[in-house]
Structures are given as C-alpha cells and as structure tokens.
Amino acid sequence: MADLRNNFVGIKSPNPFWLASAPPTDKAYNVERAFKAGWGGVVWKTLGEQGPPVVNVNGPRYGAIWGADRRLLGLNNIELITDRDLYTNLREMKQVKMNWPDRALIASIMVPCEEESWKAILPLVEETGADGIELNFGCPHGMSERGMGAAVGQVPEYIEMVVRWCKQYTRMPVITKLTPNITDVRKPARAAKSGGTDAVSLINTINSITSVNLDTFAPEPSIDGRGSHGGYCGPAVKPIALNMVAEIARDPETYGLPISGIGGITTWRDAAEFLVLGAGNVQVCTAAMTYGFKIVQEMITGLSDWMDAKGHRSLDDITGRAVPNVSDWQYLNLNYIAKAKIDQDACIKCGRCHIACEDTSHQAITQFVDGVRHFEVMEDECVGCNLCVNVCPVENCITMEELPPGSLDRRTGKIVDPNYANWTTHPNNPMAVQAAE
Ligand SMILES: Cc1cc2nc3c(=O)[nH]c(=O)nc-3n(C[C@H](O)[C@H](O)[C@H](O)COP(=O)(O)O)c2cc1C
C-alpha cells in the first residue's frame, strides 16, 4: 500500500489532503467532523485581531457558474474572514488539536499591516498548540479595501516585511498564502522567500463577477440591488492555479520552496496533478462545500490506488515529477508531428469536428464522402491542432496519433526527422542554435 503520510515543513498529517481556510473550517463542530471523515489537516477559517466584530452581508454571498448538467464549475463569494470572536476560535482550536494530535491544524491569520498587530496575535495562536500559521495575503474583497488580504499580497515589499515579523515573533512554521490577482506570481513568492517563509500556499480566490441580473441590472449575488466583485474558486480555477504552482516550482529563485497547492481540487486526480507539478500537499474548499466532507475518502483511495498501480511508494516519489517537463514555448519540439484520427465505430456523425475544423481551423475533416455523411481526417491537411478532439462530444472518439520518425508527413511532403527526439540540441531548434553561437 502506498504511504500517504505527509510531512509539510515539519507539519505531519496522515495524508496530504487539508481543508483550506473557509466555511468548512470555521468552527470545532465542522473541523471535528472533517477529521472523522479522514481529512489530514485543516487551515482554520482566517482569524482577525480582537476588536469590533467582522460583519458579513445578510443576503446571498455566493454566485456560481454551472455546466449544462448543473454541475457546479465555479463559485464566487463575497464572504469576509471569520465573524466569530477571536477567543472563541482560539479556545476551539486548542480543544480540537488536543482531540486530534495526529492531524495538522493551521491557523490562518489576517491582521493590519502593522508590526504590533502581528506581534500581539502570534503568541495567542501559538498557545493553542496549532502546528503552523498561514498568512492570508489573498482575500480579494472586503478586507483588501481595509488594507489587508490581497492589498498586502499585491505588494511584494509588504509580504516580505510581514513574513519577517512572523518569523521573528513565532517559532511556528509560516505558510504564506498568495493571491492570484497579480500579473506575475513569482514576485510575491520570491518576496515571501526573502522574508524567510517556510512555504507558500496558492491560490486564494480570483476577482470576479459571475453574472448580472438583466432585470435589475445588478451584479450577482445582489444585496439590495447592488453587487460587488467576489472571489472565484472551484473547478474553473484549477488551470490557473496549476500554472501558478508550476511557475513557482520551476523558478530558479524559489526552487525547492515548499508549496501547498490550492484551487479547484475535486478528485484524487486533480490533487495528483498539483503534487506532480511541485506541491508538497493540497488544500480543498469548494469541493467540500459542494459534496461534503466525505469526498476526501475518494481522494485517499484514488491517490493510493494510482500510486500502487504505478509503483510509487510515497509522496516523495511523485512530488514535482512533472516540473522538468514544463517548458517555455521556444523549447517545444517543432519536429514532433501528430495527426487526428476519428474512430468510425465511435463516431455519432454529429459533425461538430467538421464545423470546427472547416470554419475555424484547417479544413481537414470531410463531411461527405461519395455523397454519404462521413467524417474523416484528411492527413495531408491536418496540422494536428487538436481542436476536433476538444469539441467532439464522444470521449476518445478522436485521438491524436504521432507520426513515427522517418515517416512521410503528407501535409508538408517532408520526412519526419529521424533525430527529432534530440530536440534540445537539434540544429533546427532556434534556442539550441542560439546556445551554440
Ligand atoms: C466562502 C469562502 C470563504 C473563504 N474564506 C477564506 C478565508 O477566510 N481565508 C482564506 O485564506 N481563504 C478563504 N477562501 C479561499 C479558499 O481557502 C481557497 O483558497 C479557494 O476557495 C480556492 O480553493 P477551491 O477552489 O478548492 O475552493 C474562501 C473561499 C470561499 C469559497
């Protein structure tokens, strides 16, 4: 059996699946049941400093995007950090940690960007026995207008400064949670590293308006006829999150910096993709909010079965395995050639591949052959773009087939370069030529 035990910056948990800081982790009642269901750890809903209570809206706080089958694809929220009293949260965290010593309990914190505020809250959190802290530099709404959350996460100098204070005033490991609402995510990651962070976690939610009511002309969710931008999460954000994780994992300046991967993780496969792109563990929010705590059981068995089938014994065997294969465009092998192929037995003759190819690509798929409706790829026109595979409603009906080295590419009339595997040093590779010059 694959060993799923996780050691993330010294924080141990029985598996790499943590619940992200959000409503699923906002009280002992939830966290206790999450641990019973099997979650390896939780990041408690973000704590603020003791003071006037945080007040949430009293109307709808979520907007959404659905697939045609009404499956939730993207969730938008305008919720703030915890609106429960600081000391109630701290008391519950301490009790939960005592009840579940083998699970990871991380305190997420967001206080004003002043040294005294961080200095004051850190010992209170440390006293709960929490395993670490996560700095919430990501919340894109409500708190950022007050100079916290994403307002800090968008300024690398502030990130570095706050991380430094935290490293100075606590012995707990520091995880810096990054906002995706920034042009180049490597900059805040580098700043966090310069400040001495033990790890980064990403992504927090993405600025968004999910829909507008065309009767009232108000963005949704609407509060008395008005809406504000919210934070977008769920399956729709996974590609953005994966790219940002990979960007940090392969950046020479942050290479080796532990990453907790977050964003749209719904299945074991999503989680495995984050791990192989460099995440040391993963955090989940929307999937738990959509399907409940027990979803972790599919994640645990799925990951474990896949690792067993592939002979991977521990998480160390898979973490970061895909990172060397993430490349800048100019290093892609232009001698590699693939063509689409339609499985005639699986084809339902809907014609979507033909329309897509005919109207927007390379006119490489037939519609009629000898007067009969028939969809077939014309190899001498196909550039291998893959659009037909993506618009086809039947899974695996259209596949991409590689032309073996030495064979004839009927589109260009050229023989596929027998040496194309050696692309990095190939003379036709502009980057290789540059390197040689
Ligand atoms: C309703 C809601 C509240 C959230 N509150 C917090 C929060 O208090 N602190 C925080 O760091 N992230 C918060 N998040 C962001 C999540 O922790 C997570 O980064 C984000 O949802 C992406 O993960 P997902 O796609 O699995 O949901 C919240 C998300 C949602 C949906």
The ligand as a Gaussian input file, in Angstrom:
#p B3LYP/6-31G(d) Opt

LIG

0 1
 C      -16.877000      31.119000       1.073000
 C      -15.395000      31.135000       1.052000
 C      -14.707000      31.736000       2.079000
 C      -13.319000      31.757000       2.081000
 N      -12.676000      32.319000       3.127000
 C      -11.325000      32.315000       3.161000
 C      -10.647000      32.800000       4.299000
 O      -11.235000      33.209000       5.294000
 N       -9.285000      32.775000       4.267000
 C       -8.571000      32.300000       3.204000
 O       -7.348000      32.303000       3.237000
 N       -9.212000      31.817000       2.114000
 C      -10.567000      31.820000       2.081000
 N      -11.210000      31.269000       0.999000
 C      -10.420000      30.769000      -0.140000
 C      -10.130000      29.265000      -0.033000
 O       -9.373000      28.956000       1.111000
 C       -9.380000      28.749000      -1.274000
 O       -8.148000      29.414000      -1.367000
 C      -10.148000      28.975000      -2.558000
 O      -11.515000      28.752000      -2.366000
 C       -9.649000      28.077000      -3.699000
 O       -9.842000      26.716000      -3.405000
 P      -11.081000      25.852000      -4.007000
 O      -11.085000      26.048000      -5.482000
 O      -10.827000      24.440000      -3.561000
 O      -12.315000      26.420000      -3.385000
 C      -12.607000      31.210000       0.993000
 C      -13.305000      30.596000      -0.039000
 C      -14.675000      30.542000      -0.017000
 C      -15.413000      29.852000      -1.120000

